[in-house]
Amino acid sequence: MAQSFPTPLTQLSEEETLFFSTVRQFAQDKIAPQVSAMDERQEFAAGLVDRLFGLGLMGIEVPEALGGAGGSFFDAVLAVEAISTVDPAVAVLVDVHNTLVVNALRRWATAEQKIRWLPKLASGTVGAYALSEAGSGSDAFALQTLAEATPGGFRLSGRKLWISNAREAGLFIVFATVDRGAGYKGITAFLVEKGTPGLTVGRKEDKLGIRASSTCELILDGCQVGLECVLSDPGKGYKIAIETLNEGRIGIGAQMLGLAEGAWGHAARYAKERKQFGKPIAEFQAVQFALAEMATEIEATRLMVYNAARLKDAGRPYVKEAAMAKLFASCVAERVASQCVEVFGGNGFVRDYPAEKYYRDAKVGKIYEGTSNMQLMTIAKHTLGK
Ligand SMILES: Cc1cc2nc3c(=O)[nH]c(=O)nc-3n(C[C@H](O)[C@H](O)[C@H](O)COP(=O)(O)OP(=O)(O)OC[C@H]3O[C@@H](n4cnc5c(N)ncnc54)[C@H](O)[C@@H]3O)c2cc1C
């Protein structure tokens, strides 16, 4: 009897292999030469965001009928991983746009909202996701931005903090409460277009890592939006936030995976070139073992990230696996990037070489889309019933 075996988890289909290698080649050819300057200037190179749209990387899961690539969530994860090998700052733009904004619309928007926004999001409008505030980070549903009902809509007032893509964005998903006394039940998601009176992008953060990515304050000062801007129903915002972030953190896992792969590649190349005591340092067993341990941790991360993404695409429960993947990937990225700095020696400590940027970029993996403690709380809940 012919036996059939399940496909190995990390085996990519022909289309996935082609997609991954195309994005990676693009990252190496077009992004790599600009990484250092973008980090220094704290902005993306002119034309780069347009190129991401041109390659179809901003509408990965948008249906083809609406101008997107009609791909899977796993494809989005592959894109984030491939770009992160070269620049995690560019990857976060692609990640937030696809795994949070586009996903929220695909899952929760009305047919009219999808027809209005998905073709734009696939072709030239960057999306941003505005949940956090100065007083509400991990405790996201303590947010204070108010949505007062007005005839025909809502007036939004408040301040959002840490909003990725804010400088580039043409559409913001803004979370506000229709009733501050109602707790999470008042939280409502709004689709707010750039240029809406009362919406201003404020101060840009001067960050440790992913410096080219814009992270800004968002000011809502009596910003009037119509009923057609409500995503799903009033009071459903908490559900939208929880569900999109559950998916989104697999994207952050992919960002940290790609970062670790990128750092490892630089460390391995450098180790083969750099000579001490008359031979390449890669010939010393201590250096080989360091690289071998890093490679093993990266492989484990890949299995976890791919498994979470494949579970999500298969419609199977994935929340625990997503939290574990993000938690683990951010630890591995930090360890691998740190070890990469050491393999480079003194050159790892200066900006002329790529190691230190990976090290700086890795830190945010333990913070955004739920800190490591928040991931552990989710994992504890799913494993201990707590
Ligand atoms: C570069 C960057 C980009 C970002 N992009 C976005 C974005 O696009 N949109 C958006 O809405 N937000 C964004 N954020 C915000 C991010 O999601 C928050 O920073 C994060 O959720 C943590 O919130 P906080 O900074 O308020 O930290 P806090 O919640 O104050 O946490 C501080 C520390 O306390 C710990 N802690 C808090 N509560 C508990 C608890 N109950 N048990 C145990 N430990 C606890 C945390 O784990 C952490 O170590 C971004 C942040 C950064 C840095």
The ligand as an SDF file (V2000), in Angstrom:
LIG
                    3D

 53 58  0  0  0  0  0  0  0  0999 V2000
    8.1540   51.0730   17.7790 C   0  0  0  0  0  0  0  0  0  0  0  0
    6.7630   50.8800   18.2930 C   0  0  0  0  0  0  0  0  0  0  0  0
    5.7180   50.8150   17.3820 C   0  0  0  0  0  0  0  0  0  0  0  0
    4.4040   50.6590   17.8480 C   0  0  0  0  0  0  0  0  0  0  0  0
    3.3640   50.6400   16.9520 N   0  0  0  0  0  0  0  0  0  0  0  0
    2.0900   50.6440   17.4140 C   0  0  0  0  0  0  0  0  0  0  0  0
    0.9960   50.7870   16.5010 C   0  0  0  0  0  0  0  0  0  0  0  0
    1.1690   50.8490   15.2730 O   0  0  0  0  0  0  0  0  0  0  0  0
   -0.2670   50.8750   17.0100 N   0  0  0  0  0  0  0  0  0  0  0  0
   -0.5080   50.8130   18.3380 C   0  0  0  0  0  0  0  0  0  0  0  0
   -1.6780   50.8960   18.7250 O   0  0  0  0  0  0  0  0  0  0  0  0
    0.5010   50.6660   19.2440 N   0  0  0  0  0  0  0  0  0  0  0  0
    1.7850   50.5860   18.8030 C   0  0  0  0  0  0  0  0  0  0  0  0
    2.8390   50.4590   19.6950 N   0  0  0  0  0  0  0  0  0  0  0  0
    2.5520   50.4060   21.1250 C   0  0  0  0  0  0  0  0  0  0  0  0
    2.8350   49.0500   21.7460 C   0  0  0  0  0  0  0  0  0  0  0  0
    1.8660   48.1230   21.3560 O   0  0  0  0  0  0  0  0  0  0  0  0
    2.9260   49.2510   23.2750 C   0  0  0  0  0  0  0  0  0  0  0  0
    4.1150   49.9550   23.5220 O   0  0  0  0  0  0  0  0  0  0  0  0
    2.9030   47.9350   24.0180 C   0  0  0  0  0  0  0  0  0  0  0  0
    1.6440   47.3240   23.9290 O   0  0  0  0  0  0  0  0  0  0  0  0
    3.2950   48.1020   25.4930 C   0  0  0  0  0  0  0  0  0  0  0  0
    2.5600   49.1150   26.0810 O   0  0  0  0  0  0  0  0  0  0  0  0
    3.3040   50.2480   26.9530 P   0  0  0  0  0  0  0  0  0  0  0  0
    4.4010   50.8100   26.0990 O   0  0  0  0  0  0  0  0  0  0  0  0
    2.2730   51.1830   27.4550 O   0  0  0  0  0  0  0  0  0  0  0  0
    3.9700   49.4550   28.1200 O   0  0  0  0  0  0  0  0  0  0  0  0
    3.2520   49.0660   29.5190 P   0  0  0  0  0  0  0  0  0  0  0  0
    1.9500   48.4340   29.2400 O   0  0  0  0  0  0  0  0  0  0  0  0
    3.3040   50.2410   30.4240 O   0  0  0  0  0  0  0  0  0  0  0  0
    4.2400   47.9470   30.0590 O   0  0  0  0  0  0  0  0  0  0  0  0
    5.4460   48.2500   30.7400 C   0  0  0  0  0  0  0  0  0  0  0  0
    5.9710   46.9480   31.3560 C   0  0  0  0  0  0  0  0  0  0  0  0
    5.0260   46.4430   32.3020 O   0  0  0  0  0  0  0  0  0  0  0  0
    4.6860   45.1140   31.9950 C   0  0  0  0  0  0  0  0  0  0  0  0
    3.2940   44.8620   32.3620 N   0  0  0  0  0  0  0  0  0  0  0  0
    2.2090   45.6640   32.1290 C   0  0  0  0  0  0  0  0  0  0  0  0
    1.1020   45.0850   32.5990 N   0  0  0  0  0  0  0  0  0  0  0  0
    1.4610   43.8800   33.1130 C   0  0  0  0  0  0  0  0  0  0  0  0
    0.7650   42.8100   33.7300 C   0  0  0  0  0  0  0  0  0  0  0  0
   -0.5530   42.8250   33.9120 N   0  0  0  0  0  0  0  0  0  0  0  0
    1.4790   41.7370   34.1320 N   0  0  0  0  0  0  0  0  0  0  0  0
    2.8080   41.6760   33.9520 C   0  0  0  0  0  0  0  0  0  0  0  0
    3.5250   42.6570   33.3630 N   0  0  0  0  0  0  0  0  0  0  0  0
    2.8610   43.7450   32.9650 C   0  0  0  0  0  0  0  0  0  0  0  0
    4.9300   44.9870   30.4970 C   0  0  0  0  0  0  0  0  0  0  0  0
    5.1140   43.6340   30.1190 O   0  0  0  0  0  0  0  0  0  0  0  0
    6.1550   45.8470   30.3120 C   0  0  0  0  0  0  0  0  0  0  0  0
    7.3070   45.1060   30.6010 O   0  0  0  0  0  0  0  0  0  0  0  0
    4.1590   50.5680   19.2480 C   0  0  0  0  0  0  0  0  0  0  0  0
    5.2180   50.6100   20.1450 C   0  0  0  0  0  0  0  0  0  0  0  0
    6.5130   50.7740   19.6880 C   0  0  0  0  0  0  0  0  0  0  0  0
    7.6310   50.8510   20.6780 C   0  0  0  0  0  0  0  0  0  0  0  0
  1  2  1  0
  2  3  1  0
  2 52  2  0
  3  4  2  0
  4  5  1  0
  4 50  1  0
  5  6  2  0
  6  7  1  0
  6 13  1  0
  7  8  2  0
  7  9  1  0
  9 10  1  0
 10 11  2  0
 10 12  1  0
 12 13  2  0
 13 14  1  0
 14 15  1  0
 14 50  1  0
 15 16  1  0
 16 17  1  0
 16 18  1  0
 18 19  1  0
 18 20  1  0
 20 21  1  0
 20 22  1  0
 22 23  1  0
 23 24  1  0
 24 25  2  0
 24 26  1  0
 24 27  1  0
 27 28  1  0
 28 29  2  0
 28 30  1  0
 28 31  1  0
 31 32  1  0
 32 33  1  0
 33 34  1  0
 33 48  1  0
 34 35  1  0
 35 36  1  0
 35 46  1  0
 36 37  1  0
 36 45  1  0
 37 38  2  0
 38 39  1  0
 39 40  1  0
 39 45  2  0
 40 41  1  0
 40 42  2  0
 42 43  1  0
 43 44  2  0
 44 45  1  0
 46 47  1  0
 46 48  1  0
 48 49  1  0
 50 51  2  0
 51 52  1  0
 52 53  1  0
M  END
$$$$
